[in-house]
Amino acid sequence: MGRLCCVPKCNSSKKGQPIFAMRALPINNFKIFKIWVERIASPKLEYSEDLDYLDKIYRRLRICDRHFDVFCRLEGEKKLMKDALPTLHLPNFQEVSSARNSLYRNWKEIITETVVSEKEDISLPGPSNAAFVETQVKETNILPVLHRPGKVEVQNYPNV
């Protein structure tokens, strides 16, 4: 008997449905695992860094390929990229799937830009109205720099 998909209301494992490959959850990367848990929103699954719990999750729970867009694979490959994020048919993720929200490397840049846009109204006193804000985003290696309101540069800094 095959494993069932852990996404609530996913019927990919029912008779008469196309057969989808089943994927283990990425318990070896806490940042990516946390995003998967939030998007899957299953009562069977919670975010934890407890190794015993993660071992149990890895052995028991799977997610089917139905929840991953083409952006999550190398062209012509069946295997998911290491930073793939589920974006399709999920109870806690209603955005349109795109290259930006299907891969962690692109998704963390979206979060960075959101943090910077919330700070845009900050300005320094003086003759010019130019604002300069540096915001370090937790858990990423990206440091956004806002030189003028509405203009964002995203720079990568190792081990910030």
N, CA, C and O atoms as a GROMACS GRO file, in nm:
protein
  640
    1MET      N    1   0.083  -0.118   0.000
    1MET     CA    2   0.000   0.000   0.000
    1MET      C    3   0.088   0.125   0.000
    1MET      O    4   0.182   0.134   0.079
    2GLY      N    5   0.059   0.220  -0.087
    2GLY     CA    6   0.139   0.342  -0.098
    2GLY      C    7   0.108   0.440   0.013
    2GLY      O    8   0.008   0.428   0.084
    3ARG      N    9   0.195   0.537   0.027
    3ARG     CA   10   0.176   0.641   0.128
    3ARG      C   11   0.078   0.745   0.078
    3ARG      O   12   0.063   0.766  -0.042
    4LEU      N   13   0.012   0.811   0.172
    4LEU     CA   14  -0.081   0.917   0.139
    4LEU      C   15  -0.011   1.052   0.149
    4LEU      O   16   0.082   1.069   0.227
    5CYS      N   17  -0.057   1.146   0.071
    5CYS     CA   18  -0.006   1.282   0.076
    5CYS      C   19  -0.053   1.346   0.207
    5CYS      O   20  -0.168   1.330   0.247
    6CYS      N   21   0.036   1.420   0.275
    6CYS     CA   22   0.003   1.481   0.404
    6CYS      C   23  -0.073   1.613   0.391
    6CYS      O   24  -0.113   1.670   0.493
    7VAL      N   25  -0.093   1.664   0.270
    7VAL     CA   26  -0.168   1.788   0.251
    7VAL      C   27  -0.316   1.761   0.273
    7VAL      O   28  -0.373   1.672   0.210
    8PRO      N   29  -0.381   1.837   0.363
    8PRO     CA   30  -0.524   1.815   0.388
    8PRO      C   31  -0.606   1.825   0.259
    8PRO      O   32  -0.584   1.913   0.176
    9LYS      N   33  -0.701   1.735   0.245
    9LYS     CA   34  -0.794   1.728   0.132
    9LYS      C   35  -0.728   1.697  -0.003
    9LYS      O   36  -0.791   1.713  -0.107
   10CYS      N   37  -0.603   1.652  -0.003
   10CYS     CA   38  -0.539   1.610  -0.128
   10CYS      C   39  -0.588   1.470  -0.159
   10CYS      O   40  -0.576   1.379  -0.076
   11ASN      N   41  -0.644   1.452  -0.276
   11ASN     CA   42  -0.698   1.322  -0.314
   11ASN      C   43  -0.611   1.250  -0.416
   11ASN      O   44  -0.659   1.163  -0.489
   12SER      N   45  -0.484   1.285  -0.421
   12SER     CA   46  -0.396   1.224  -0.521
   12SER      C   47  -0.373   1.075  -0.500
   12SER      O   48  -0.333   1.006  -0.593
   13SER      N   49  -0.398   1.026  -0.380
   13SER     CA   50  -0.375   0.884  -0.352
   13SER      C   51  -0.501   0.799  -0.368
   13SER      O   52  -0.496   0.678  -0.346
   14LYS      N   53  -0.612   0.859  -0.406
   14LYS     CA   54  -0.738   0.785  -0.421
   14LYS      C   55  -0.740   0.708  -0.552
   14LYS      O   56  -0.670   0.743  -0.648
   15LYS      N   57  -0.821   0.604  -0.556
   15LYS     CA   58  -0.836   0.524  -0.679
   15LYS      C   59  -0.885   0.610  -0.793
   15LYS      O   60  -0.967   0.700  -0.774
   16GLY      N   61  -0.835   0.582  -0.912
   16GLY     CA   62  -0.879   0.654  -1.030
   16GLY      C   63  -0.805   0.784  -1.054
   16GLY      O   64  -0.824   0.847  -1.158
   17GLN      N   65  -0.720   0.826  -0.960
   17GLN     CA   66  -0.643   0.949  -0.976
   17GLN      C   67  -0.509   0.918  -1.043
   17GLN      O   68  -0.458   0.806  -1.030
   18PRO      N   69  -0.451   1.015  -1.114
   18PRO     CA   70  -0.318   0.992  -1.170
   18PRO      C   71  -0.219   0.962  -1.057
   18PRO      O   72  -0.237   1.007  -0.944
   19ILE      N   73  -0.116   0.887  -1.089
   19ILE     CA   74  -0.016   0.852  -0.988
   19ILE      C   75   0.090   0.963  -0.983
   19ILE      O   76   0.148   1.000  -1.085
   20PHE      N   77   0.113   1.014  -0.863
   20PHE     CA   78   0.213   1.118  -0.841
   20PHE      C   79   0.326   1.061  -0.757
   20PHE      O   80   0.304   0.976  -0.671
   21ALA      N   81   0.447   1.107  -0.783
   21ALA     CA   82   0.560   1.070  -0.698
   21ALA      C   83   0.540   1.133  -0.560
   21ALA      O   84   0.487   1.243  -0.549
   22MET      N   85   0.583   1.063  -0.457
   22MET     CA   86   0.572   1.114  -0.320
   22MET      C   87   0.710   1.160  -0.273
   22MET      O   88   0.809   1.090  -0.295
   23ARG      N   89   0.715   1.275  -0.210
   23ARG     CA   90   0.841   1.336  -0.167
   23ARG      C   91   0.847   1.345  -0.015
   23ARG      O   92   0.747   1.375   0.051
   24ALA      N   93   0.965   1.318   0.040
   24ALA     CA   94   0.988   1.336   0.183
   24ALA      C   95   1.001   1.485   0.213
   24ALA      O   96   1.040   1.564   0.127
   25LEU      N   97   0.967   1.523   0.335
   25LEU     CA   98   0.980   1.663   0.375
   25LEU      C   99   1.127   1.696   0.403
   25LEU      O  100   1.202   1.609   0.447
   26PRO      N  101   1.168   1.820   0.378
   26PRO     CA  102   1.310   1.858   0.389
   26PRO      C  103   1.352   1.885   0.533
   26PRO      O  104   1.376   2.000   0.570
   27ILE      N  105   1.361   1.781   0.614
   27ILE     CA  106   1.392   1.799   0.755
   27ILE      C  107   1.536   1.840   0.780
   27ILE      O  108   1.570   1.880   0.891
   28ASN      N  109   1.622   1.831   0.679
   28ASN     CA  110   1.762   1.868   0.696
   28ASN      C  111   1.787   2.018   0.679
   28ASN      O  112   1.899   2.064   0.700
   29ASN      N  113   1.684   2.095   0.642
   29ASN     CA  114   1.697   2.240   0.627
   29ASN      C  115   1.580   2.304   0.702
   29ASN      O  116   1.467   2.306   0.651
   30PHE      N  117   1.605   2.355   0.821
   30PHE     CA  118   1.498   2.407   0.906
   30PHE      C  119   1.422   2.524   0.842
   30PHE      O  120   1.301   2.534   0.858
   31LYS      N  121   1.491   2.611   0.770
   31LYS     CA  122   1.425   2.727   0.709
   31LYS      C  123   1.323   2.682   0.604
   31LYS      O  124   1.210   2.730   0.601
   32ILE      N  125   1.364   2.590   0.519
   32ILE     CA  126   1.275   2.540   0.414
   32ILE      C  127   1.165   2.453   0.475
   32ILE      O  128   1.049   2.462   0.434
   33PHE      N  129   1.200   2.370   0.572
   33PHE     CA  130   1.102   2.285   0.639
   33PHE      C  131   0.991   2.370   0.702
   33PHE      O  132   0.874   2.335   0.694
   34LYS      N  133   1.028   2.481   0.765
   34LYS     CA  134   0.929   2.568   0.829
   34LYS      C  135   0.829   2.624   0.727
   34LYS      O  136   0.710   2.631   0.755
   35ILE      N  137   0.877   2.662   0.610
   35ILE     CA  138   0.789   2.714   0.505
   35ILE      C  139   0.694   2.604   0.457
   35ILE      O  140   0.575   2.628   0.439
   36TRP      N  141   0.747   2.482   0.438
   36TRP     CA  142   0.662   2.370   0.396
   36TRP      C  143   0.552   2.347   0.499
   36TRP      O  144   0.436   2.330   0.462
   37VAL      N  145   0.587   2.346   0.628
   37VAL     CA  146   0.489   2.323   0.734
   37VAL      C  147   0.380   2.429   0.730
   37VAL      O  148   0.261   2.397   0.740
   38GLU      N  149   0.419   2.556   0.714
   38GLU     CA  150   0.321   2.665   0.708
   38GLU      C  151   0.229   2.650   0.588
   38GLU      O  152   0.108   2.670   0.601
   39ARG      N  153   0.283   2.616   0.474
   39ARG     CA  154   0.202   2.605   0.352
   39ARG      C  155   0.114   2.482   0.352
   39ARG      O  156   0.000   2.487   0.304
   40ILE      N  157   0.163   2.371   0.404
   40ILE     CA  158   0.085   2.246   0.407
   40ILE      C  159  -0.030   2.256   0.506
   40ILE      O  160  -0.140   2.207   0.479
   41ALA      N  161  -0.006   2.318   0.619
   41ALA     CA  162  -0.110   2.341   0.722
   41ALA      C  163  -0.186   2.214   0.759
   41ALA      O  164  -0.309   2.212   0.760
   42SER      N  165  -0.112   2.109   0.789
   42SER     CA  166  -0.173   1.982   0.827
   42SER      C  167  -0.172   1.968   0.979
   42SER      O  168  -0.074   2.002   1.044
   43PRO      N  169  -0.281   1.916   1.036
   43PRO     CA  170  -0.280   1.891   1.181
   43PRO      C  171  -0.180   1.781   1.219
   43PRO      O  172  -0.145   1.769   1.337
   44LYS      N  173  -0.135   1.702   1.123
   44LYS     CA  174  -0.038   1.596   1.149
   44LYS      C  175   0.105   1.650   1.157
   44LYS      O  176   0.197   1.577   1.193
   45LEU      N  177   0.123   1.777   1.122
   45LEU     CA  178   0.257   1.831   1.102
   45LEU      C  179   0.274   1.962   1.177
   45LEU      O  180   0.187   2.050   1.170
   46GLU      N  181   0.384   1.975   1.248
   46GLU     CA  182   0.416   2.102   1.314
   46GLU      C  183   0.566   2.128   1.300
   46GLU      O  184   0.645   2.035   1.282
   47TYR      N  185   0.603   2.254   1.308
   47TYR     CA  186   0.745   2.288   1.297
   47TYR      C  187   0.815   2.253   1.427
   47TYR      O  188   0.768   2.286   1.535
   48SER      N  189   0.927   2.186   1.414
   48SER     CA  190   1.007   2.150   1.530
   48SER      C  191   1.151   2.126   1.485
   48SER      O  192   1.176   2.091   1.370
   49GLU      N  193   1.244   2.146   1.577
   49GLU     CA  194   1.383   2.113   1.549
   49GLU      C  195   1.426   1.992   1.632
   49GLU      O  196   1.545   1.958   1.636
   50ASP      N  197   1.330   1.927   1.697
   50ASP     CA  198   1.356   1.807   1.775
   50ASP      C  199   1.387   1.691   1.680
   50ASP      O  200   1.304   1.656   1.595
   51LEU      N  201   1.505   1.633   1.693
   51LEU     CA  202   1.550   1.530   1.599
   51LEU      C  203   1.464   1.404   1.600
   51LEU      O  204   1.444   1.343   1.496
   52ASP      N  205   1.413   1.365   1.716
   52ASP     CA  206   1.326   1.246   1.722
   52ASP      C  207   1.196   1.271   1.645
   52ASP      O  208   1.150   1.185   1.570
   53TYR      N  209   1.138   1.389   1.664
   53TYR     CA  210   1.016   1.425   1.592
   53TYR      C  211   1.043   1.429   1.441
   53TYR      O  212   0.964   1.378   1.362
   54LEU      N  213   1.154   1.489   1.403
   54LEU     CA  214   1.187   1.500   1.260
   54LEU      C  215   1.210   1.363   1.197
   54LEU      O  216   1.172   1.341   1.082
   55ASP      N  217   1.272   1.273   1.271
   55ASP     CA  218   1.292   1.137   1.220
   55ASP      C  219   1.158   1.069   1.195
   55ASP      O  220   1.139   1.002   1.094
   56LYS      N  221   1.065   1.087   1.288
   56LYS     CA  222   0.930   1.031   1.273
   56LYS      C  223   0.861   1.090   1.150
   56LYS      O  224   0.799   1.018   1.073
   57ILE      N  225   0.870   1.221   1.133
   57ILE     CA  226   0.810   1.290   1.018
   57ILE      C  227   0.870   1.237   0.889
   57ILE      O  228   0.798   1.207   0.793
   58TYR      N  229   1.003   1.225   0.886
   58TYR     CA  230   1.072   1.181   0.765
   58TYR      C  231   1.028   1.040   0.725
   58TYR      O  232   1.013   1.011   0.606
   59ARG      N  233   1.009   0.954   0.823
   59ARG     CA  234   0.970   0.816   0.794
   59ARG      C  235   0.823   0.802   0.757
   59ARG      O  236   0.788   0.712   0.681
   60ARG      N  237   0.736   0.889   0.808
   60ARG     CA  238   0.592   0.868   0.792
   60ARG      C  239   0.523   0.959   0.690
   60ARG      O  240   0.437   0.912   0.616
   61LEU      N  241   0.559   1.085   0.686
   61LEU     CA  242   0.482   1.180   0.604
   61LEU      C  243   0.548   1.208   0.470
   61LEU      O  244   0.670   1.216   0.459
   62ARG      N  245   0.463   1.221   0.369
   62ARG     CA  246   0.508   1.253   0.233
   62ARG      C  247   0.415   1.358   0.174
   62ARG      O  248   0.302   1.374   0.218
   63ILE      N  249   0.465   1.427   0.073
   63ILE     CA  250   0.385   1.522  -0.004
   63ILE      C  251   0.398   1.480  -0.150
   63ILE      O  252   0.506   1.444  -0.196
   64CYS      N  253   0.288   1.486  -0.223
   64CYS     CA  254   0.292   1.440  -0.362
   64CYS      C  255   0.337   1.552  -0.457
   64CYS      O  256   0.330   1.670  -0.424
   65ASP      N  257   0.382   1.510  -0.573
   65ASP     CA  258   0.432   1.603  -0.675
   65ASP      C  259   0.326   1.701  -0.725
   65ASP      O  260   0.360   1.803  -0.786
   66ARG      N  261   0.201   1.672  -0.698
   66ARG     CA  262   0.092   1.759  -0.742
   66ARG      C  263   0.105   1.901  -0.685
   66ARG      O  264   0.050   1.996  -0.740
   67HIS      N  265   0.179   1.915  -0.576
   67HIS     CA  266   0.190   2.043  -0.505
   67HIS      C  267   0.312   2.125  -0.547
   67HIS      O  268   0.339   2.230  -0.488
   68PHE      N  269   0.386   2.078  -0.648
   68PHE     CA  270   0.507   2.148  -0.692
   68PHE      C  271   0.494   2.191  -0.837
   68PHE      O  272   0.454   2.112  -0.923
   69ASP      N  273   0.528   2.315  -0.864
   69ASP     CA  274   0.522   2.369  -0.999
   69ASP      C  275   0.646   2.327  -1.078
   69ASP      O  276   0.742   2.275  -1.021
   70VAL      N  277   0.644   2.351  -1.208
   70VAL     CA  278   0.757   2.316  -1.295
   70VAL      C  279   0.883   2.393  -1.256
   70VAL      O  280   0.994   2.349  -1.287
   71PHE      N  281   0.868   2.507  -1.190
   71PHE     CA  282   0.983   2.587  -1.149
   71PHE      C  283   1.070   2.514  -1.046
   71PHE      O  284   1.185   2.552  -1.025
   72CYS      N  285   1.016   2.412  -0.984
   72CYS     CA  286   1.086   2.339  -0.877
   72CYS      C  287   1.180   2.231  -0.930
   72CYS      O  288   1.246   2.164  -0.851
   73ARG      N  289   1.185   2.213  -1.060
   73ARG     CA  290   1.268   2.109  -1.121
   73ARG      C  291   1.362   2.168  -1.225
   73ARG      O  292   1.331   2.269  -1.288
   74LEU      N  293   1.476   2.103  -1.241
   74LEU     CA  294   1.562   2.138  -1.354
   74LEU      C  295   1.492   2.090  -1.480
   74LEU      O  296   1.418   1.991  -1.476
   75GLU      N  297   1.514   2.157  -1.588
   75GLU     CA  298   1.447   2.122  -1.713
   75GLU      C  299   1.475   1.976  -1.750
   75GLU      O  300   1.590   1.933  -1.755
   76GLY      N  301   1.369   1.901  -1.774
   76GLY     CA  302   1.381   1.761  -1.813
   76GLY      C  303   1.405   1.665  -1.698
   76GLY      O  304   1.422   1.545  -1.721
   77GLU      N  305   1.408   1.713  -1.575
   77GLU     CA  306   1.434   1.629  -1.458
   77GLU      C  307   1.305   1.601  -1.381
   77GLU      O  308   1.212   1.681  -1.385
   78LYS      N  309   1.301   1.488  -1.313
   78LYS     CA  310   1.188   1.457  -1.225
   78LYS      C  311   1.217   1.498  -1.081
   78LYS      O  312   1.125   1.528  -1.005
   79LYS      N  313   1.344   1.498  -1.045
   79LYS     CA  314   1.384   1.528  -0.908
   79LYS      C  315   1.362   1.676  -0.877
   79LYS      O  316   1.385   1.763  -0.961
   80LEU      N  317   1.317   1.704  -0.754
   80LEU     CA  318   1.299   1.842  -0.710
   80LEU      C  319   1.433   1.906  -0.678
   80LEU      O  320   1.526   1.839  -0.635
   81MET      N  321   1.441   2.037  -0.699
   81MET     CA  322   1.559   2.112  -0.656
   81MET      C  323   1.561   2.113  -0.503
   81MET      O  324   1.457   2.100  -0.439
   82LYS      N  325   1.680   2.129  -0.445
   82LYS     CA  326   1.694   2.123  -0.300
   82LYS      C  327   1.616   2.233  -0.228
   82LYS      O  328   1.578   2.214  -0.112
   83ASP      N  329   1.593   2.347  -0.294
   83ASP     CA  330   1.523   2.457  -0.228
   83ASP      C  331   1.380   2.474  -0.280
   83ASP      O  332   1.323   2.583  -0.271
   84ALA      N  333   1.322   2.366  -0.334
   84ALA     CA  334   1.184   2.371  -0.386
   84ALA      C  335   1.084   2.396  -0.273
   84ALA      O  336   1.099   2.345  -0.162
   85LEU      N  337   0.983   2.477  -0.305
   85LEU     CA  338   0.875   2.506  -0.210
   85LEU      C  339   0.742   2.467  -0.274
   85LEU      O  340   0.719   2.499  -0.390
   86PRO      N  341   0.655   2.399  -0.201
   86PRO     CA  342   0.524   2.366  -0.258
   86PRO      C  343   0.440   2.493  -0.276
   86PRO      O  344   0.439   2.580  -0.188
   87THR      N  345   0.370   2.503  -0.389
   87THR     CA  346   0.289   2.623  -0.417
   87THR      C  347   0.151   2.590  -0.475
   87THR      O  348   0.069   2.681  -0.491
   88LEU      N  349   0.124   2.466  -0.505
   88LEU     CA  350  -0.001   2.432  -0.572
   88LEU      C  351  -0.094   2.350  -0.483
   88LEU      O  352  -0.050   2.261  -0.410
   89HIS      N  353  -0.224   2.382  -0.489
   89HIS     CA  354  -0.329   2.305  -0.420
   89HIS      C  355  -0.301   2.291  -0.270
   89HIS      O  356  -0.309   2.181  -0.215
   90LEU      N  357  -0.269   2.403  -0.205
   90LEU     CA  358  -0.237   2.403  -0.063
   90LEU      C  359  -0.339   2.487   0.015
   90LEU      O  360  -0.380   2.593  -0.033
   91PRO      N  361  -0.379   2.442   0.134
   91PRO     CA  362  -0.479   2.516   0.210
   91PRO      C  363  -0.428   2.651   0.263
   91PRO      O  364  -0.508   2.743   0.281
   92ASN      N  365  -0.298   2.663   0.288
   92ASN     CA  366  -0.245   2.785   0.349
   92ASN      C  367  -0.161   2.868   0.252
   92ASN      O  368  -0.081   2.952   0.294
   93PHE      N  369  -0.179   2.845   0.123
   93PHE     CA  370  -0.103   2.922   0.024
   93PHE      C  371  -0.192   2.945  -0.096
   93PHE      O  372  -0.217   2.853  -0.174
   94GLN      N  373  -0.241   3.066  -0.110
   94GLN     CA  374  -0.337   3.097  -0.216
   94GLN      C  375  -0.279   3.182  -0.328
   94GLN      O  376  -0.351   3.219  -0.420
   95GLU      N  377  -0.150   3.215  -0.321
   95GLU     CA  378  -0.089   3.297  -0.425
   95GLU      C  379  -0.078   3.218  -0.556
   95GLU      O  380  -0.081   3.096  -0.556
   96VAL      N  381  -0.065   3.291  -0.666
   96VAL     CA  382  -0.040   3.227  -0.795
   96VAL      C  383   0.104   3.178  -0.793
   96VAL      O  384   0.195   3.253  -0.758
   97SER      N  385   0.125   3.053  -0.831
   97SER     CA  386   0.258   2.996  -0.831
   97SER      C  387   0.346   3.065  -0.935
   97SER      O  388   0.301   3.094  -1.046
   98SER      N  389   0.470   3.092  -0.897
   98SER     CA  390   0.565   3.157  -0.988
   98SER      C  391   0.706   3.112  -0.953
   98SER      O  392   0.727   3.044  -0.852
   99ALA      N  393   0.802   3.150  -1.036
   99ALA     CA  394   0.941   3.116  -1.007
   99ALA      C  395   0.987   3.183  -0.877
   99ALA      O  396   1.074   3.130  -0.809
  100ARG      N  397   0.928   3.297  -0.843
  100ARG     CA  398   0.968   3.369  -0.722
  100ARG      C  399   0.923   3.300  -0.595
  100ARG      O  400   0.995   3.306  -0.495
  101ASN      N  401   0.808   3.235  -0.594
  101ASN     CA  402   0.762   3.174  -0.468
  101ASN      C  403   0.772   3.022  -0.469
  101ASN      O  404   0.727   2.957  -0.374
  102SER      N  405   0.831   2.964  -0.573
  102SER     CA  406   0.847   2.819  -0.582
  102SER      C  407   0.985   2.771  -0.537
  102SER      O  408   1.005   2.652  -0.515
  103LEU      N  409   1.080   2.864  -0.525
  103LEU     CA  410   1.216   2.829  -0.483
  103LEU      C  411   1.257   2.918  -0.366
  103LEU      O  412   1.233   3.039  -0.370
  104TYR      N  413   1.318   2.860  -0.265
  104TYR     CA  414   1.357   2.936  -0.146
  104TYR      C  415   1.451   3.051  -0.181
  104TYR      O  416   1.439   3.160  -0.125
  105ARG      N  417   1.546   3.028  -0.272
  105ARG     CA  418   1.643   3.133  -0.304
  105ARG      C  419   1.573   3.258  -0.359
  105ARG      O  420   1.621   3.369  -0.336
  106ASN      N  421   1.463   3.242  -0.429
  106ASN     CA  422   1.386   3.355  -0.481
  106ASN      C  423   1.288   3.407  -0.377
  106ASN      O  424   1.264   3.528  -0.369
  107TRP      N  425   1.230   3.318  -0.299
  107TRP     CA  426   1.129   3.355  -0.201
  107TRP      C  427   1.186   3.444  -0.092
  107TRP      O  428   1.120   3.538  -0.048
  108LYS      N  429   1.308   3.416  -0.047
  108LYS     CA  430   1.365   3.499   0.061
  108LYS      C  431   1.390   3.641   0.013
  108LYS      O  432   1.392   3.733   0.094
  109GLU      N  433   1.409   3.662  -0.118
  109GLU     CA  434   1.422   3.798  -0.171
  109GLU      C  435   1.289   3.872  -0.164
  109GLU      O  436   1.288   3.993  -0.142
  110ILE      N  437   1.178   3.802  -0.182
  110ILE     CA  438   1.046   3.864  -0.170
  110ILE      C  439   1.027   3.915  -0.027
  110ILE      O  440   0.980   4.026  -0.007
  111ILE      N  441   1.064   3.835   0.071
  111ILE     CA  442   1.052   3.874   0.212
  111ILE      C  443   1.139   3.995   0.239
  111ILE      O  444   1.097   4.087   0.310
  112THR      N  445   1.260   3.998   0.185
  112THR     CA  446   1.350   4.111   0.204
  112THR      C  447   1.289   4.239   0.150
  112THR      O  448   1.292   4.342   0.217
  113GLU      N  449   1.233   4.233   0.030
  113GLU     CA  450   1.173   4.352  -0.031
  113GLU      C  451   1.054   4.399   0.050
  113GLU      O  452   1.031   4.520   0.061
  114THR      N  453   0.977   4.308   0.108
  114THR     CA  454   0.862   4.345   0.190
  114THR      C  455   0.907   4.421   0.314
  114THR      O  456   0.847   4.523   0.349
  115VAL      N  457   1.012   4.374   0.380
  115VAL     CA  458   1.063   4.441   0.498
  115VAL      C  459   1.110   4.582   0.464
  115VAL      O  460   1.082   4.676   0.538
  116VAL      N  461   1.179   4.598   0.353
  116VAL     CA  462   1.228   4.729   0.312
  116VAL      C  463   1.112   4.822   0.279
  116VAL      O  464   1.115   4.939   0.319
  117SER      N  465   1.010   4.776   0.209
  117SER     CA  466   0.900   4.862   0.170
  117SER      C  467   0.824   4.914   0.292
  117SER      O  468   0.766   5.022   0.287
  118GLU      N  469   0.823   4.838   0.402
  118GLU     CA  470   0.759   4.884   0.524
  118GLU      C  471   0.836   4.998   0.589
  118GLU      O  472   0.779   5.073   0.669
  119LYS      N  473   0.964   5.013   0.556
  119LYS     CA  474   1.050   5.116   0.615
  119LYS      C  475   1.064   5.239   0.524
  119LYS      O  476   1.137   5.331   0.560
  120GLU      N  477   0.997   5.243   0.410
  120GLU     CA  478   1.019   5.348   0.312
  120GLU      C  479   0.989   5.489   0.361
  120GLU      O  480   1.047   5.584   0.309
  121ASP      N  481   0.902   5.506   0.457
  121ASP     CA  482   0.866   5.640   0.500
  121ASP      C  483   0.967   5.701   0.598
  121ASP      O  484   0.947   5.813   0.644
  122ILE      N  485   1.073   5.630   0.629
  122ILE     CA  486   1.177   5.681   0.718
  122ILE      C  487   1.266   5.775   0.638
  122ILE      O  488   1.314   5.740   0.531
  123SER      N  489   1.288   5.896   0.692
  123SER     CA  490   1.377   5.989   0.623
  123SER      C  491   1.466   6.057   0.726
  123SER      O  492   1.430   6.068   0.844
  124LEU      N  493   1.580   6.102   0.681
  124LEU     CA  494   1.676   6.169   0.767
  124LEU      C  495   1.655   6.319   0.757
  124LEU      O  496   1.623   6.370   0.650
  125PRO      N  497   1.672   6.392   0.869
  125PRO     CA  498   1.660   6.538   0.860
  125PRO      C  499   1.775   6.594   0.779
  125PRO      O  500   1.885   6.538   0.777
  126GLY      N  501   1.752   6.704   0.712
  126GLY     CA  502   1.856   6.767   0.633
  126GLY      C  503   1.799   6.824   0.506
  126GLY      O  504   1.678   6.817   0.483
  127PRO      N  505   1.885   6.881   0.423
  127PRO     CA  506   1.838   6.946   0.302
  127PRO      C  507   1.773   6.852   0.202
  127PRO      O  508   1.685   6.893   0.127
  128SER      N  509   1.815   6.727   0.199
  128SER     CA  510   1.754   6.635   0.102
  128SER      C  511   1.657   6.544   0.175
  128SER      O  512   1.670   6.520   0.295
  129ASN      N  513   1.561   6.494   0.102
  129ASN     CA  514   1.464   6.401   0.159
  129ASN      C  515   1.505   6.256   0.135
  129ASN      O  516   1.423   6.166   0.151
  130ALA      N  517   1.630   6.232   0.098
  130ALA     CA  518   1.676   6.096   0.071
  130ALA      C  519   1.676   6.015   0.200
  130ALA      O  520   1.721   6.061   0.304
  131ALA      N  521   1.626   5.897   0.190
  131ALA     CA  522   1.624   5.807   0.307
  131ALA      C  523   1.729   5.700   0.287
  131ALA      O  524   1.754   5.655   0.175
  132PHE      N  525   1.789   5.660   0.395
  132PHE     CA  526   1.888   5.553   0.388
  132PHE      C  527   1.858   5.456   0.500
  132PHE      O  528   1.868   5.489   0.618
  133VAL      N  529   1.822   5.338   0.463
  133VAL     CA  530   1.786   5.237   0.562
  133VAL      C  531   1.860   5.109   0.529
  133VAL      O  532   1.858   5.064   0.415
  134GLU      N  533   1.924   5.052   0.627
  134GLU     CA  534   1.980   4.918   0.611
  134GLU      C  535   1.906   4.828   0.708
  134GLU      O  536   1.902   4.855   0.828
  135THR      N  537   1.849   4.724   0.657
  135THR     CA  538   1.771   4.632   0.739
  135THR      C  539   1.826   4.492   0.720
  135THR      O  540   1.827   4.439   0.609
  136GLN      N  541   1.870   4.433   0.827
  136GLN     CA  542   1.917   4.295   0.818
  136GLN      C  543   1.797   4.205   0.841
  136GLN      O  544   1.730   4.215   0.944
  137VAL      N  545   1.770   4.117   0.746
  137VAL     CA  546   1.658   4.025   0.756
  137VAL      C  547   1.707   3.900   0.827
  137VAL      O  548   1.807   3.839   0.788
  138LYS      N  549   1.636   3.862   0.932
  138LYS     CA  550   1.675   3.744   1.008
  138LYS      C  551   1.672   3.620   0.921
  138LYS      O  552   1.586   3.605   0.833
  139GLU      N  553   1.767   3.530   0.946
  139GLU     CA  554   1.773   3.399   0.884
  139GLU      C  555   1.803   3.401   0.734
  139GLU      O  556   1.776   3.303   0.666
  140THR      N  557   1.858   3.510   0.682
  140THR     CA  558   1.898   3.511   0.541
  140THR      C  559   2.036   3.573   0.530
  140THR      O  560   2.085   3.633   0.626
  141ASN      N  561   2.097   3.559   0.416
  141ASN     CA  562   2.225   3.623   0.389
  141ASN      C  563   2.205   3.744   0.300
  141ASN      O  564   2.299   3.787   0.232
  142ILE      N  565   2.085   3.799   0.299
  142ILE     CA  566   2.056   3.912   0.212
  142ILE      C  567   2.038   4.036   0.297
  142ILE      O  568   1.966   4.033   0.397
  143LEU      N  569   2.102   4.144   0.259
  143LEU     CA  570   2.089   4.270   0.328
  143LEU      C  571   2.035   4.372   0.230
  143LEU      O  572   2.107   4.414   0.140
  144PRO      N  573   1.908   4.413   0.245
  144PRO     CA  574   1.853   4.512   0.153
  144PRO      C  575   1.900   4.651   0.191
  144PRO      O  576   1.915   4.682   0.309
  145VAL      N  577   1.924   4.734   0.093
  145VAL     CA  578   1.968   4.871   0.117
  145VAL      C  579   1.873   4.963   0.043
  145VAL      O  580   1.856   4.950  -0.079
  146LEU      N  581   1.811   5.056   0.115
  146LEU     CA  582   1.718   5.151   0.054
  146LEU      C  583   1.788   5.286   0.049
  146LEU      O  584   1.810   5.348   0.152
  147HIS      N  585   1.822   5.332  -0.071
  147HIS     CA  586   1.891   5.460  -0.086
  147HIS      C  587   1.792   5.574  -0.099
  147HIS      O  588   1.815   5.681  -0.043
  148ARG      N  589   1.685   5.555  -0.169
  148ARG     CA  590   1.580   5.655  -0.186
  148ARG      C  591   1.447   5.583  -0.172
  148ARG      O  592   1.437   5.466  -0.207
  149PRO      N  593   1.345   5.652  -0.121
  149PRO     CA  594   1.215   5.585  -0.112
  149PRO      C  595   1.172   5.529  -0.247
  149PRO      O  596   1.175   5.598  -0.348
  150GLY      N  597   1.134   5.402  -0.247
  150GLY     CA  598   1.086   5.339  -0.369
  150GLY      C  599   1.194   5.269  -0.449
  150GLY      O  600   1.162   5.199  -0.545
  151LYS      N  601   1.322   5.287  -0.413
  151LYS     CA  602   1.429   5.220  -0.488
  151LYS      C  603   1.501   5.123  -0.395
  151LYS      O  604   1.551   5.162  -0.290
  152VAL      N  605   1.505   4.998  -0.435
  152VAL     CA  606   1.564   4.894  -0.351
  152VAL      C  607   1.677   4.826  -0.424
  152VAL      O  608   1.665   4.791  -0.541
  153GLU      N  609   1.787   4.807  -0.354
  153GLU     CA  610   1.895   4.724  -0.404
  153GLU      C  611   1.906   4.607  -0.309
  153GLU      O  612   1.901   4.625  -0.187
  154VAL      N  613   1.922   4.488  -0.361
  154VAL     CA  614   1.938   4.371  -0.276
  154VAL      C  615   2.080   4.322  -0.296
  154VAL      O  616   2.123   4.292  -0.407
  155GLN      N  617   2.153   4.314  -0.185
  155GLN     CA  618   2.292   4.271  -0.191
  155GLN      C  619   2.308   4.146  -0.107
  155GLN      O  620   2.248   4.133  -0.001
  156ASN      N  621   2.390   4.054  -0.155
  156ASN     CA  622   2.420   3.933  -0.079
  156ASN      C  623   2.548   3.955   0.000
  156ASN      O  624   2.649   3.998  -0.054
  157TYR      N  625   2.542   3.924   0.128
  157TYR     CA  626   2.659   3.933   0.214
  157TYR      C  627   2.678   3.798   0.279
  157TYR      O  628   2.585   3.746   0.341
  158PRO      N  629   2.797   3.738   0.268
  158PRO     CA  630   2.818   3.607   0.331
  158PRO      C  631   2.822   3.620   0.483
  158PRO      O  632   2.885   3.710   0.538
  159ASN      N  633   2.752   3.529   0.550
  159ASN     CA  634   2.754   3.516   0.696
  159ASN      C  635   2.725   3.645   0.770
  159ASN      O  636   2.795   3.679   0.865
  160VAL      N  637   2.623   3.716   0.728
  160VAL     CA  638   2.585   3.840   0.797
  160VAL      C  639   2.505   3.805   0.920
  160VAL      O  640   2.463   3.894   0.993
   0.00000   0.00000   0.00000
